[in-house]
Amino acid sequence: MTYLENFQKPKWLKTVENSFGNGDRKFFVHEICDDEEHPVKLPLVQENHDIPNVGIVNVCRYGPVFFSDYLVIPETGIINKDSISSLISGLESRHVDVLWLSNIPENSDLYKALVDYSELTKAGNFIECVPTLGVKCADNYEKYLSQLTHNMRRNVRRKVSTIEERDSSYNIELTTTEKLKILLTNQRDRAIMTGNSILAEDKEFNNAVMELESNPDVKISEVKVDGDIASQLLLLFDRDQIGVFIQSFNQKFASLSPSFCNFVYLIRCAHKEGFNYVDLLRGDELYKRHFANNVIELTKFIAILNPNLDSEPVMRYIEEYEE
């Protein structure tokens, strides 16, 4: 199984630095080597966290963590327990207190290397993350549908039929500034309505979304009703995979389940166009469970590098930290 590598591409990294960089964060690339001297360039960020009952702690995290769903290593990179040892040594020289890596796929080579390192050194802790869900495309769309529950197939037919009785259309298009503004406005309205004001006020996240207008790997899956945008899915394209990064819909079309239909159209299109996987990305929401036929478990890896730290409150803080 391969993963969307958009989150480690130079353009994505630059977007994160532009949008989330501030005086308290230092983005850098750390080059580590395994025993065969194959270099791995790992984008990282240092920042201070004020941890209750501990104080200010300097942590090092995966650079794109503020705007990504996977910690991925390029396919050309080779990493093992020796690489991890090299990484740890380099961070200690930077006076890092805690190495904190999130969203590591448990079936990845990186996870295996971290486990090997942890078992060898008796150092490092693992914390379960929210998983990602996705759709492994079948031989054809009808075969995929046949794998769903009877109730789900009935909902697909009923909801698609209902929205198609209206003047509706579906397209996957390049992003534009106008489309991204509509996406964020609809998402903000929904966040306020559901009491999730944190999302509505997240200026760094919103700025990063607007920067995606110039990213050729990003498109928008769009359902229109009566000429108005009813639902949008912000998509990441990577080889034979599509990732659904953000979704939003116009509240006035809620009775038509436009986002549900958008997912149906996207999955149908993915089958037709020969894509192998539709990654619904991080989140275990019920609607994803209805569509998904694959789960990728994710984990956090934490290594306490400063021996003077009380590890218990640090681990508790990281475990409860919402990412």
C-alpha positions as protocol buffer text, in pm:
chain_id: "A"
residue {
  index: 1
  type: MET
  ca { x: 0 y: 0 z: 0 }
}
residue {
  index: 2
  type: THR
  ca { x: 137 y: 341 z: -96 }
}
residue {
  index: 3
  type: TYR
  ca { x: 36 y: 669 z: 61 }
}
residue {
  index: 4
  type: LEU
  ca { x: -36 y: 1013 z: -70 }
}
residue {
  index: 5
  type: GLU
  ca { x: 303 y: 1182 z: -83 }
}
residue {
  index: 6
  type: ASN
  ca { x: 164 y: 1531 z: -141 }
}
residue {
  index: 7
  type: PHE
  ca { x: 247 y: 1622 z: 218 }
}
residue {
  index: 8
  type: GLN
  ca { x: 624 y: 1593 z: 163 }
}
residue {
  index: 9
  type: LYS
  ca { x: 644 y: 1760 z: -178 }
}
residue {
  index: 10
  type: PRO
  ca { x: 839 y: 2091 z: -191 }
}
residue {
  index: 11
  type: LYS
  ca { x: 537 y: 2298 z: -289 }
}
residue {
  index: 12
  type: TRP
  ca { x: 334 y: 2163 z: 5 }
}
residue {
  index: 13
  type: LEU
  ca { x: 622 y: 2223 z: 248 }
}
residue {
  index: 14
  type: LYS
  ca { x: 653 y: 2582 z: 127 }
}
residue {
  index: 15
  type: THR
  ca { x: 280 y: 2634 z: 179 }
}
residue {
  index: 16
  type: VAL
  ca { x: 310 y: 2513 z: 538 }
}
residue {
  index: 17
  type: GLU
  ca { x: 609 y: 2737 z: 609 }
}
residue {
  index: 18
  type: ASN
  ca { x: 439 y: 3040 z: 454 }
}
residue {
  index: 19
  type: SER
  ca { x: 116 y: 2988 z: 646 }
}
residue {
  index: 20
  type: PHE
  ca { x: 224 y: 2845 z: 981 }
}
residue {
  index: 21
  type: GLY
  ca { x: 568 y: 2993 z: 1028 }
}
residue {
  index: 22
  type: ASN
  ca { x: 617 y: 3239 z: 1311 }
}
residue {
  index: 23
  type: GLY
  ca { x: 887 y: 3349 z: 1552 }
}
residue {
  index: 24
  type: ASP
  ca { x: 828 y: 3050 z: 1778 }
}
residue {
  index: 25
  type: ARG
  ca { x: 862 y: 2789 z: 1503 }
}
residue {
  index: 26
  type: LYS
  ca { x: 1181 y: 2698 z: 1323 }
}
residue {
  index: 27
  type: PHE
  ca { x: 1138 y: 2489 z: 1009 }
}
residue {
  index: 28
  type: PHE
  ca { x: 1441 y: 2296 z: 891 }
}
residue {
  index: 29
  type: VAL
  ca { x: 1539 y: 1988 z: 691 }
}
residue {
  index: 30
  type: HIS
  ca { x: 1737 y: 1726 z: 878 }
}
residue {
  index: 31
  type: GLU
  ca { x: 1940 y: 1485 z: 670 }
}
residue {
  index: 32
  type: ILE
  ca { x: 1986 y: 1141 z: 819 }
}
residue {
  index: 33
  type: CYS
  ca { x: 2171 y: 840 z: 682 }
}
residue {
  index: 34
  type: ASP
  ca { x: 2135 y: 467 z: 734 }
}
residue {
  index: 35
  type: ASP
  ca { x: 2426 y: 226 z: 761 }
}
residue {
  index: 36
  type: GLU
  ca { x: 2459 y: 223 z: 380 }
}
residue {
  index: 37
  type: GLU
  ca { x: 2473 y: 603 z: 372 }
}
residue {
  index: 38
  type: HIS
  ca { x: 2153 y: 658 z: 181 }
}
residue {
  index: 39
  type: PRO
  ca { x: 2046 y: 1014 z: 271 }
}
residue {
  index: 40
  type: VAL
  ca { x: 1690 y: 1079 z: 387 }
}
residue {
  index: 41
  type: LYS
  ca { x: 1582 y: 1441 z: 402 }
}
residue {
  index: 42
  type: LEU
  ca { x: 1320 y: 1477 z: 672 }
}
residue {
  index: 43
  type: PRO
  ca { x: 1135 y: 1812 z: 703 }
}
residue {
  index: 44
  type: LEU
  ca { x: 1102 y: 1903 z: 1069 }
}
residue {
  index: 45
  type: VAL
  ca { x: 992 y: 2193 z: 1287 }
}
residue {
  index: 46
  type: GLN
  ca { x: 1099 y: 2302 z: 1636 }
}
residue {
  index: 47
  type: GLU
  ca { x: 852 y: 2481 z: 1860 }
}
residue {
  index: 48
  type: ASN
  ca { x: 798 y: 2545 z: 2230 }
}
residue {
  index: 49
  type: HIS
  ca { x: 500 y: 2400 z: 2418 }
}
residue {
  index: 50
  type: ASP
  ca { x: 394 y: 2513 z: 2762 }
}
residue {
  index: 51
  type: ILE
  ca { x: 309 y: 2179 z: 2924 }
}
residue {
  index: 52
  type: PRO
  ca { x: 115 y: 2184 z: 3254 }
}
residue {
  index: 53
  type: ASN
  ca { x: 325 y: 2081 z: 3557 }
}
residue {
  index: 54
  type: VAL
  ca { x: 637 y: 2082 z: 3340 }
}
residue {
  index: 55
  type: GLY
  ca { x: 683 y: 2427 z: 3186 }
}
residue {
  index: 56
  type: ILE
  ca { x: 826 y: 2527 z: 2847 }
}
residue {
  index: 57
  type: VAL
  ca { x: 938 y: 2224 z: 2647 }
}
residue {
  index: 58
  type: ASN
  ca { x: 1117 y: 2237 z: 2312 }
}
residue {
  index: 59
  type: VAL
  ca { x: 964 y: 1976 z: 2085 }
}
residue {
  index: 60
  type: CYS
  ca { x: 1052 y: 1863 z: 1735 }
}
residue {
  index: 61
  type: ARG
  ca { x: 774 y: 1750 z: 1505 }
}
residue {
  index: 62
  type: TYR
  ca { x: 724 y: 1657 z: 1140 }
}
residue {
  index: 63
  type: GLY
  ca { x: 738 y: 1983 z: 945 }
}
residue {
  index: 64
  type: PRO
  ca { x: 404 y: 1962 z: 756 }
}
residue {
  index: 65
  type: VAL
  ca { x: 214 y: 1834 z: 1064 }
}
residue {
  index: 66
  type: PHE
  ca { x: -2 y: 2147 z: 1082 }
}
residue {
  index: 67
  type: PHE
  ca { x: -149 y: 2076 z: 739 }
}
residue {
  index: 68
  type: SER
  ca { x: -106 y: 1704 z: 668 }
}
residue {
  index: 69
  type: ASP
  ca { x: -263 y: 1366 z: 739 }
}
residue {
  index: 70
  type: TYR
  ca { x: 41 y: 1139 z: 692 }
}
residue {
  index: 71
  type: LEU
  ca { x: 402 y: 1139 z: 799 }
}
residue {
  index: 72
  type: VAL
  ca { x: 548 y: 1001 z: 479 }
}
residue {
  index: 73
  type: ILE
  ca { x: 902 y: 931 z: 366 }
}
residue {
  index: 74
  type: PRO
  ca { x: 978 y: 953 z: -9 }
}
residue {
  index: 75
  type: GLU
  ca { x: 986 y: 614 z: -179 }
}
residue {
  index: 76
  type: THR
  ca { x: 1350 y: 675 z: -269 }
}
residue {
  index: 77
  type: GLY
  ca { x: 1442 y: 716 z: 99 }
}
residue {
  index: 78
  type: ILE
  ca { x: 1574 y: 428 z: 305 }
}
residue {
  index: 79
  type: ILE
  ca { x: 1522 y: 440 z: 679 }
}
residue {
  index: 80
  type: ASN
  ca { x: 1589 y: 189 z: 957 }
}
residue {
  index: 81
  type: LYS
  ca { x: 1681 y: 179 z: 1327 }
}
residue {
  index: 82
  type: ASP
  ca { x: 2025 y: 324 z: 1249 }
}
residue {
  index: 83
  type: SER
  ca { x: 1860 y: 615 z: 1070 }
}
residue {
  index: 84
  type: ILE
  ca { x: 1646 y: 677 z: 1378 }
}
residue {
  index: 85
  type: SER
  ca { x: 1955 y: 674 z: 1599 }
}
residue {
  index: 86
  type: SER
  ca { x: 2116 y: 928 z: 1365 }
}
residue {
  index: 87
  type: LEU
  ca { x: 1804 y: 1146 z: 1385 }
}
residue {
  index: 88
  type: ILE
  ca { x: 1794 y: 1131 z: 1765 }
}
residue {
  index: 89
  type: SER
  ca { x: 2164 y: 1223 z: 1792 }
}
residue {
  index: 90
  type: GLY
  ca { x: 2119 y: 1519 z: 1560 }
}
residue {
  index: 91
  type: LEU
  ca { x: 1821 y: 1651 z: 1756 }
}
residue {
  index: 92
  type: GLU
  ca { x: 2001 y: 1619 z: 2087 }
}
residue {
  index: 93
  type: SER
  ca { x: 2270 y: 1849 z: 1949 }
}
residue {
  index: 94
  type: ARG
  ca { x: 1993 y: 2103 z: 1873 }
}
residue {
  index: 95
  type: HIS
  ca { x: 1883 y: 2087 z: 2239 }
}
residue {
  index: 96
  type: VAL
  ca { x: 1547 y: 1933 z: 2153 }
}
residue {
  index: 97
  type: ASP
  ca { x: 1363 y: 1802 z: 2461 }
}
residue {
  index: 98
  type: VAL
  ca { x: 1107 y: 1579 z: 2289 }
}
residue {
  index: 99
  type: LEU
  ca { x: 1078 y: 1416 z: 1947 }
}
residue {
  index: 100
  type: TRP
  ca { x: 708 y: 1394 z: 1865 }
}
residue {
  index: 101
  type: LEU
  ca { x: 607 y: 1235 z: 1534 }
}
residue {
  index: 102
  type: SER
  ca { x: 239 y: 1201 z: 1448 }
}
residue {
  index: 103
  type: ASN
  ca { x: 24 y: 1023 z: 1188 }
}
residue {
  index: 104
  type: ILE
  ca { x: 267 y: 742 z: 1104 }
}
residue {
  index: 105
  type: PRO
  ca { x: 99 y: 457 z: 911 }
}
residue {
  index: 106
  type: GLU
  ca { x: 143 y: 136 z: 1107 }
}
residue {
  index: 107
  type: ASN
  ca { x: 209 y: -64 z: 790 }
}
residue {
  index: 108
  type: SER
  ca { x: 490 y: 167 z: 676 }
}
residue {
  index: 109
  type: ASP
  ca { x: 867 y: 113 z: 677 }
}
residue {
  index: 110
  type: LEU
  ca { x: 905 y: 416 z: 904 }
}
residue {
  index: 111
  type: TYR
  ca { x: 684 y: 258 z: 1169 }
}
residue {
  index: 112
  type: LYS
  ca { x: 882 y: -68 z: 1151 }
}
residue {
  index: 113
  type: ALA
  ca { x: 1209 y: 126 z: 1191 }
}
residue {
  index: 114
  type: LEU
  ca { x: 1074 y: 313 z: 1494 }
}
residue {
  index: 115
  type: VAL
  ca { x: 959 y: -14 z: 1653 }
}
residue {
  index: 116
  type: ASP
  ca { x: 1301 y: -171 z: 1592 }
}
residue {
  index: 117
  type: TYR
  ca { x: 1474 y: 133 z: 1742 }
}
residue {
  index: 118
  type: SER
  ca { x: 1242 y: 136 z: 2043 }
}
residue {
  index: 119
  type: GLU
  ca { x: 1290 y: -235 z: 2112 }
}
residue {
  index: 120
  type: LEU
  ca { x: 1668 y: -205 z: 2080 }
}
residue {
  index: 121
  type: THR
  ca { x: 1710 y: 103 z: 2300 }
}
residue {
  index: 122
  type: LYS
  ca { x: 1412 y: 58 z: 2533 }
}
residue {
  index: 123
  type: ALA
  ca { x: 1331 y: 419 z: 2446 }
}
residue {
  index: 124
  type: GLY
  ca { x: 1034 y: 567 z: 2265 }
}
residue {
  index: 125
  type: ASN
  ca { x: 660 y: 544 z: 2320 }
}
residue {
  index: 126
  type: PHE
  ca { x: 371 y: 486 z: 2083 }
}
residue {
  index: 127
  type: ILE
  ca { x: 25 y: 644 z: 2108 }
}
residue {
  index: 128
  type: GLU
  ca { x: -265 y: 549 z: 1883 }
}
residue {
  index: 129
  type: CYS
  ca { x: -388 y: 820 z: 1643 }
}
residue {
  index: 130
  type: VAL
  ca { x: -716 y: 869 z: 1464 }
}
residue {
  index: 131
  type: PRO
  ca { x: -700 y: 633 z: 1159 }
}
residue {
  index: 132
  type: THR
  ca { x: -750 y: 712 z: 792 }
}
residue {
  index: 133
  type: LEU
  ca { x: -1018 y: 540 z: 587 }
}
residue {
  index: 134
  type: GLY
  ca { x: -1040 y: 485 z: 215 }
}
residue {
  index: 135
  type: VAL
  ca { x: -1185 y: 305 z: -83 }
}
residue {
  index: 136
  type: LYS
  ca { x: -989 y: 36 z: -262 }
}
residue {
  index: 137
  type: CYS
  ca { x: -1131 y: 53 z: -611 }
}
residue {
  index: 138
  type: ALA
  ca { x: -1276 y: -274 z: -740 }
}
residue {
  index: 139
  type: ASP
  ca { x: -1265 y: -399 z: -1099 }
}
residue {
  index: 140
  type: ASN
  ca { x: -1553 y: -165 z: -1171 }
}
residue {
  index: 141
  type: TYR
  ca { x: -1792 y: 67 z: -989 }
}
residue {
  index: 142
  type: GLU
  ca { x: -2080 y: -182 z: -985 }
}
residue {
  index: 143
  type: LYS
  ca { x: -1860 y: -440 z: -814 }
}
residue {
  index: 144
  type: TYR
  ca { x: -1764 y: -180 z: -552 }
}
residue {
  index: 145
  type: LEU
  ca { x: -2133 y: -105 z: -491 }
}
residue {
  index: 146
  type: SER
  ca { x: -2209 y: -473 z: -448 }
}
residue {
  index: 147
  type: GLN
  ca { x: -1964 y: -483 z: -155 }
}
residue {
  index: 148
  type: LEU
  ca { x: -2161 y: -219 z: 37 }
}
residue {
  index: 149
  type: THR
  ca { x: -2448 y: -299 z: 272 }
}
residue {
  index: 150
  type: HIS
  ca { x: -2798 y: -321 z: 133 }
}
residue {
  index: 151
  type: ASN
  ca { x: -2899 y: -2 z: 318 }
}
residue {
  index: 152
  type: MET
  ca { x: -2599 y: 186 z: 183 }
}
residue {
  index: 153
  type: ARG
  ca { x: -2672 y: 81 z: -177 }
}
residue {
  index: 154
  type: ARG
  ca { x: -3032 y: 192 z: -129 }
}
residue {
  index: 155
  type: ASN
  ca { x: -2917 y: 529 z: 7 }
}
residue {
  index: 156
  type: VAL
  ca { x: -2685 y: 576 z: -292 }
}
residue {
  index: 157
  type: ARG
  ca { x: -2967 y: 514 z: -537 }
}
residue {
  index: 158
  type: ARG
  ca { x: -3221 y: 724 z: -347 }
}
residue {
  index: 159
  type: LYS
  ca { x: -3005 y: 1028 z: -276 }
}
residue {
  index: 160
  type: VAL
  ca { x: -2846 y: 1042 z: -620 }
}
residue {
  index: 161
  type: SER
  ca { x: -3189 y: 1008 z: -781 }
}
residue {
  index: 162
  type: THR
  ca { x: -3327 y: 1290 z: -565 }
}
residue {
  index: 163
  type: ILE
  ca { x: -3049 y: 1537 z: -645 }
}
residue {
  index: 164
  type: GLU
  ca { x: -3060 y: 1448 z: -1015 }
}
residue {
  index: 165
  type: GLU
  ca { x: -3430 y: 1536 z: -1026 }
}
residue {
  index: 166
  type: ARG
  ca { x: -3312 y: 1892 z: -975 }
}
residue {
  index: 167
  type: ASP
  ca { x: -3102 y: 2094 z: -1220 }
}
residue {
  index: 168
  type: SER
  ca { x: -2775 y: 1949 z: -1092 }
}
residue {
  index: 169
  type: SER
  ca { x: -2428 y: 1886 z: -1235 }
}
residue {
  index: 170
  type: TYR
  ca { x: -2097 y: 1732 z: -1131 }
}
residue {
  index: 171
  type: ASN
  ca { x: -1741 y: 1823 z: -1230 }
}
residue {
  index: 172
  type: ILE
  ca { x: -1381 y: 1793 z: -1111 }
}
residue {
  index: 173
  type: GLU
  ca { x: -1207 y: 2121 z: -1185 }
}
residue {
  index: 174
  type: LEU
  ca { x: -888 y: 2312 z: -1114 }
}
residue {
  index: 175
  type: THR
  ca { x: -890 y: 2526 z: -803 }
}
residue {
  index: 176
  type: THR
  ca { x: -944 y: 2898 z: -827 }
}
residue {
  index: 177
  type: THR
  ca { x: -934 y: 3172 z: -566 }
}
residue {
  index: 178
  type: GLU
  ca { x: -1311 y: 3213 z: -593 }
}
residue {
  index: 179
  type: LYS
  ca { x: -1381 y: 2841 z: -546 }
}
residue {
  index: 180
  type: LEU
  ca { x: -1151 y: 2818 z: -244 }
}
residue {
  index: 181
  type: LYS
  ca { x: -1320 y: 3119 z: -84 }
}
residue {
  index: 182
  type: ILE
  ca { x: -1658 y: 2951 z: -128 }
}
residue {
  index: 183
  type: LEU
  ca { x: -1521 y: 2630 z: 22 }
}
residue {
  index: 184
  type: LEU
  ca { x: -1391 y: 2812 z: 330 }
}
residue {
  index: 185
  type: THR
  ca { x: -1705 y: 3023 z: 368 }
}
residue {
  index: 186
  type: ASN
  ca { x: -1932 y: 2717 z: 363 }
}
residue {
  index: 187
  type: GLN
  ca { x: -1701 y: 2531 z: 600 }
}
residue {
  index: 188
  type: ARG
  ca { x: -1689 y: 2831 z: 835 }
}
residue {
  index: 189
  type: ASP
  ca { x: -2069 y: 2862 z: 836 }
}
residue {
  index: 190
  type: ARG
  ca { x: -2099 y: 2492 z: 918 }
}
residue {
  index: 191
  type: ALA
  ca { x: -1838 y: 2518 z: 1195 }
}
residue {
  index: 192
  type: ILE
  ca { x: -2020 y: 2807 z: 1358 }
}
residue {
  index: 193
  type: MET
  ca { x: -2354 y: 2626 z: 1333 }
}
residue {
  index: 194
  type: THR
  ca { x: -2211 y: 2315 z: 1502 }
}
residue {
  index: 195
  type: GLY
  ca { x: -2023 y: 2514 z: 1765 }
}
residue {
  index: 196
  type: ASN
  ca { x: -1679 y: 2432 z: 1624 }
}
residue {
  index: 197
  type: SER
  ca { x: -1562 y: 2793 z: 1626 }
}
residue {
  index: 198
  type: ILE
  ca { x: -1196 y: 2688 z: 1642 }
}
residue {
  index: 199
  type: LEU
  ca { x: -1209 y: 2589 z: 1276 }
}
residue {
  index: 200
  type: ALA
  ca { x: -1379 y: 2911 z: 1174 }
}
residue {
  index: 201
  type: GLU
  ca { x: -1110 y: 3118 z: 1347 }
}
residue {
  index: 202
  type: ASP
  ca { x: -807 y: 2921 z: 1223 }
}
residue {
  index: 203
  type: LYS
  ca { x: -640 y: 3189 z: 1011 }
}
residue {
  index: 204
  type: GLU
  ca { x: -325 y: 2985 z: 950 }
}
residue {
  index: 205
  type: PHE
  ca { x: -527 y: 2694 z: 812 }
}
residue {
  index: 206
  type: ASN
  ca { x: -739 y: 2925 z: 597 }
}
residue {
  index: 207
  type: ASN
  ca { x: -429 y: 3098 z: 456 }
}
residue {
  index: 208
  type: ALA
  ca { x: -277 y: 2761 z: 369 }
}
residue {
  index: 209
  type: VAL
  ca { x: -593 y: 2654 z: 186 }
}
residue {
  index: 210
  type: MET
  ca { x: -585 y: 2971 z: -23 }
}
residue {
  index: 211
  type: GLU
  ca { x: -223 y: 2898 z: -122 }
}
residue {
  index: 212
  type: LEU
  ca { x: -334 y: 2567 z: -276 }
}
residue {
  index: 213
  type: GLU
  ca { x: -477 y: 2758 z: -572 }
}
residue {
  index: 214
  type: SER
  ca { x: -134 y: 2742 z: -736 }
}
residue {
  index: 215
  type: ASN
  ca { x: -74 y: 2372 z: -660 }
}
residue {
  index: 216
  type: PRO
  ca { x: -121 y: 2156 z: -973 }
}
residue {
  index: 217
  type: ASP
  ca { x: -186 y: 1843 z: -761 }
}
residue {
  index: 218
  type: VAL
  ca { x: -500 y: 1998 z: -609 }
}
residue {
  index: 219
  type: LYS
  ca { x: -846 y: 2004 z: -768 }
}
residue {
  index: 220
  type: ILE
  ca { x: -1206 y: 2047 z: -657 }
}
residue {
  index: 221
  type: SER
  ca { x: -1489 y: 1797 z: -693 }
}
residue {
  index: 222
  type: GLU
  ca { x: -1804 y: 2004 z: -721 }
}
residue {
  index: 223
  type: VAL
  ca { x: -2178 y: 1943 z: -720 }
}
residue {
  index: 224
  type: LYS
  ca { x: -2397 y: 2230 z: -838 }
}
residue {
  index: 225
  type: VAL
  ca { x: -2773 y: 2261 z: -793 }
}
residue {
  index: 226
  type: ASP
  ca { x: -2973 y: 2525 z: -978 }
}
residue {
  index: 227
  type: GLY
  ca { x: -2643 y: 2681 z: -1085 }
}
residue {
  index: 228
  type: ASP
  ca { x: -2513 y: 2727 z: -729 }
}
residue {
  index: 229
  type: ILE
  ca { x: -2231 y: 2531 z: -565 }
}
residue {
  index: 230
  type: ALA
  ca { x: -2395 y: 2281 z: -328 }
}
residue {
  index: 231
  type: SER
  ca { x: -2092 y: 2073 z: -226 }
}
residue {
  index: 232
  type: GLN
  ca { x: -1715 y: 2081 z: -272 }
}
residue {
  index: 233
  type: LEU
  ca { x: -1441 y: 1828 z: -201 }
}
residue {
  index: 234
  type: LEU
  ca { x: -1084 y: 1954 z: -211 }
}
residue {
  index: 235
  type: LEU
  ca { x: -886 y: 1674 z: -374 }
}
residue {
  index: 236
  type: LEU
  ca { x: -519 y: 1577 z: -374 }
}
residue {
  index: 237
  type: PHE
  ca { x: -398 y: 1381 z: -678 }
}
residue {
  index: 238
  type: ASP
  ca { x: -93 y: 1156 z: -648 }
}
residue {
  index: 239
  type: ARG
  ca { x: -24 y: 897 z: -920 }
}
residue {
  index: 240
  type: ASP
  ca { x: -312 y: 644 z: -909 }
}
residue {
  index: 241
  type: GLN
  ca { x: -465 y: 782 z: -588 }
}
residue {
  index: 242
  type: ILE
  ca { x: -703 y: 1061 z: -493 }
}
residue {
  index: 243
  type: GLY
  ca { x: -721 y: 1207 z: -143 }
}
residue {
  index: 244
  type: VAL
  ca { x: -1022 y: 1396 z: -6 }
}
residue {
  index: 245
  type: PHE
  ca { x: -855 y: 1668 z: 198 }
}
residue {
  index: 246
  type: ILE
  ca { x: -1147 y: 1899 z: 285 }
}
residue {
  index: 247
  type: GLN
  ca { x: -1521 y: 1891 z: 232 }
}
residue {
  index: 248
  type: SER
  ca { x: -1787 y: 2158 z: 263 }
}
residue {
  index: 249
  type: PHE
  ca { x: -2144 y: 2218 z: 153 }
}
residue {
  index: 250
  type: ASN
  ca { x: -2399 y: 2497 z: 127 }
}
residue {
  index: 251
  type: GLN
  ca { x: -2648 y: 2473 z: 413 }
}
residue {
  index: 252
  type: LYS
  ca { x: -2943 y: 2566 z: 194 }
}
residue {
  index: 253
  type: PHE
  ca { x: -2903 y: 2239 z: 1 }
}
residue {
  index: 254
  type: ALA
  ca { x: -2865 y: 2021 z: 312 }
}
residue {
  index: 255
  type: SER
  ca { x: -3189 y: 1831 z: 248 }
}
residue {
  index: 256
  type: LEU
  ca { x: -3041 y: 1701 z: -80 }
}
residue {
  index: 257
  type: SER
  ca { x: -2734 y: 1545 z: 91 }
}
residue {
  index: 258
  type: PRO
  ca { x: -2501 y: 1710 z: -162 }
}
residue {
  index: 259
  type: SER
  ca { x: -2177 y: 1595 z: 5 }
}
residue {
  index: 260
  type: PHE
  ca { x: -2298 y: 1235 z: 16 }
}
residue {
  index: 261
  type: CYS
  ca { x: -2370 y: 1257 z: -357 }
}
residue {
  index: 262
  type: ASN
  ca { x: -2034 y: 1424 z: -418 }
}
residue {
  index: 263
  type: PHE
  ca { x: -1858 y: 1125 z: -263 }
}
residue {
  index: 264
  type: VAL
  ca { x: -2066 y: 887 z: -475 }
}
residue {
  index: 265
  type: TYR
  ca { x: -1978 y: 1075 z: -794 }
}
residue {
  index: 266
  type: LEU
  ca { x: -1610 y: 1094 z: -701 }
}
residue {
  index: 267
  type: ILE
  ca { x: -1582 y: 721 z: -627 }
}
residue {
  index: 268
  type: ARG
  ca { x: -1765 y: 640 z: -949 }
}
residue {
  index: 269
  type: CYS
  ca { x: -1531 y: 873 z: -1141 }
}
residue {
  index: 270
  type: ALA
  ca { x: -1223 y: 716 z: -977 }
}
residue {
  index: 271
  type: HIS
  ca { x: -1331 y: 373 z: -1098 }
}
residue {
  index: 272
  type: LYS
  ca { x: -1404 y: 502 z: -1447 }
}
residue {
  index: 273
  type: GLU
  ca { x: -1070 y: 687 z: -1477 }
}
residue {
  index: 274
  type: GLY
  ca { x: -860 y: 394 z: -1350 }
}
residue {
  index: 275
  type: PHE
  ca { x: -760 y: 518 z: -1004 }
}
residue {
  index: 276
  type: ASN
  ca { x: -676 y: 247 z: -752 }
}
residue {
  index: 277
  type: TYR
  ca { x: -756 y: 421 z: -426 }
}
residue {
  index: 278
  type: VAL
  ca { x: -968 y: 705 z: -290 }
}
residue {
  index: 279
  type: ASP
  ca { x: -814 y: 813 z: 40 }
}
residue {
  index: 280
  type: LEU
  ca { x: -1074 y: 970 z: 270 }
}
residue {
  index: 281
  type: LEU
  ca { x: -784 y: 1066 z: 496 }
}
residue {
  index: 282
  type: ARG
  ca { x: -776 y: 1109 z: 872 }
}
residue {
  index: 283
  type: GLY
  ca { x: -1100 y: 1086 z: 1066 }
}
residue {
  index: 284
  type: ASP
  ca { x: -1327 y: 803 z: 1173 }
}
residue {
  index: 285
  type: GLU
  ca { x: -1657 y: 973 z: 1096 }
}
residue {
  index: 286
  type: LEU
  ca { x: -1961 y: 756 z: 1032 }
}
residue {
  index: 287
  type: TYR
  ca { x: -2006 y: 873 z: 673 }
}
residue {
  index: 288
  type: LYS
  ca { x: -1654 y: 752 z: 592 }
}
residue {
  index: 289
  type: ARG
  ca { x: -1731 y: 412 z: 742 }
}
residue {
  index: 290
  type: HIS
  ca { x: -2029 y: 386 z: 504 }
}
residue {
  index: 291
  type: PHE
  ca { x: -1813 y: 439 z: 195 }
}
residue {
  index: 292
  type: ALA
  ca { x: -1480 y: 289 z: 304 }
}
residue {
  index: 293
  type: ASN
  ca { x: -1356 y: -65 z: 257 }
}
residue {
  index: 294
  type: ASN
  ca { x: -1005 y: -4 z: 395 }
}
residue {
  index: 295
  type: VAL
  ca { x: -860 y: 131 z: 720 }
}
residue {
  index: 296
  type: ILE
  ca { x: -502 y: 251 z: 776 }
}
residue {
  index: 297
  type: GLU
  ca { x: -410 y: 267 z: 1143 }
}
residue {
  index: 298
  type: LEU
  ca { x: -190 y: 561 z: 1245 }
}
residue {
  index: 299
  type: THR
  ca { x: 30 y: 613 z: 1549 }
}
residue {
  index: 300
  type: LYS
  ca { x: 238 y: 875 z: 1728 }
}
residue {
  index: 301
  type: PHE
  ca { x: 597 y: 815 z: 1830 }
}
residue {
  index: 302
  type: ILE
  ca { x: 738 y: 1008 z: 2125 }
}
residue {
  index: 303
  type: ALA
  ca { x: 1096 y: 1001 z: 2248 }
}
residue {
  index: 304
  type: ILE
  ca { x: 1194 y: 1201 z: 2558 }
}
residue {
  index: 305
  type: LEU
  ca { x: 1544 y: 1333 z: 2480 }
}
residue {
  index: 306
  type: ASN
  ca { x: 1586 y: 1547 z: 2792 }
}
residue {
  index: 307
  type: PRO
  ca { x: 1645 y: 1309 z: 3087 }
}
residue {
  index: 308
  type: ASN
  ca { x: 1546 y: 1581 z: 3334 }
}
residue {
  index: 309
  type: LEU
  ca { x: 1187 y: 1594 z: 3207 }
}
residue {
  index: 310
  type: ASP
  ca { x: 902 y: 1427 z: 3395 }
}
residue {
  index: 311
  type: SER
  ca { x: 778 y: 1201 z: 3114 }
}
residue {
  index: 312
  type: GLU
  ca { x: 431 y: 1128 z: 3255 }
}
residue {
  index: 313
  type: PRO
  ca { x: 277 y: 1479 z: 3214 }
}
residue {
  index: 314
  type: VAL
  ca { x: 456 y: 1517 z: 2879 }
}
residue {
  index: 315
  type: MET
  ca { x: 302 y: 1196 z: 2747 }
}
residue {
  index: 316
  type: ARG
  ca { x: -39 y: 1291 z: 2880 }
}
residue {
  index: 317
  type: TYR
  ca { x: -19 y: 1632 z: 2713 }
}
residue {
  index: 318
  type: ILE
  ca { x: 73 y: 1483 z: 2376 }
}
residue {
  index: 319
  type: GLU
  ca { x: -191 y: 1213 z: 2402 }
}
residue {
  index: 320
  type: GLU
  ca { x: -463 y: 1472 z: 2464 }
}
residue {
  index: 321
  type: TYR
  ca { x: -332 y: 1726 z: 2212 }
}
residue {
  index: 322
  type: GLU
  ca { x: -578 y: 1769 z: 1925 }
}
residue {
  index: 323
  type: GLU
  ca { x: -411 y: 1749 z: 1585 }
}
